Amino acid sequence: MTESTRMVVVKGVDEMKAVSRALRKDGKTIAFVPTMGALHEGHLTLMAEGKKRADVLVASVFVNPAQFGPGEDYKKYTRDTEGDLDKMRRIGVDVAFFPEPGEIYPPGFQTYVEVTELEKPLCGASRPGHFRGVATVVLKLFNIVRPDAALFGKKDYQQLQVIKRMVRDLDLDVEIVGMPVVREASGLAMSSRNAYLSEEQRTRAGALSRALGEIKRKFDGGERNAAALLESGRRVLTDSSAGDIDYLEIRNGDTLEEVKLASPGDVAALAVKVGRARLIDNIEL
């Protein structure tokens, strides 16, 4: 374990467990922000909130191979260890956890977690196995860090619902905190994959939040027919040549079941391929 500017940097799983045990023995509460690195303002917002909710803030960086499918960008996914550490120090992270893949998935690993129904729609339909990888690594990280609270961004809305359901179903003793989407000035949801975008693509990608905003505007104006709401959003994406639409759907905010008539608490969600970046976004109605 090394210490730099008061932040402790941990790489080993056993070492992280020991740090957590010592903190809990001292009566400290732990807030946890798991990330895949390439940190941006959205991640830092989660960390700032975590500092308010507990005595100690732990943040992890682990690019999880189990949630990437064949042909996806695991090897090319942005990695910036020194930049991430610098941002963590500036935001006030107490413990930075940087495990290696072989530590999380040792030889012979064969146990996975599935949240069967919530995994199926939206991103799960086009990324089979993705949420199995997410649920598995999050459960492992919870068991290693043993946080009192864990913070996740609502940009990854389906991921948040999967994790909430896993925590309920498996009686995990951790509070899951969902935080609002953090956006760039254009309205584009902050994402590590925004780094893949050219300036022209970034401009086109601004249509994603405008499409969702149009759906919410129509909903707030009294429209409840899901097909009509979705058509208004699809027009914005098409007229802006935003990119290839993977999905644009309205789902129940808790179960993610498809709805024909939208209600307060439902979510409008989309995924659009802009250049080589697959971007997701959503808005709660």
Disulfide bonds with the S-S distance in Angstrom:
none
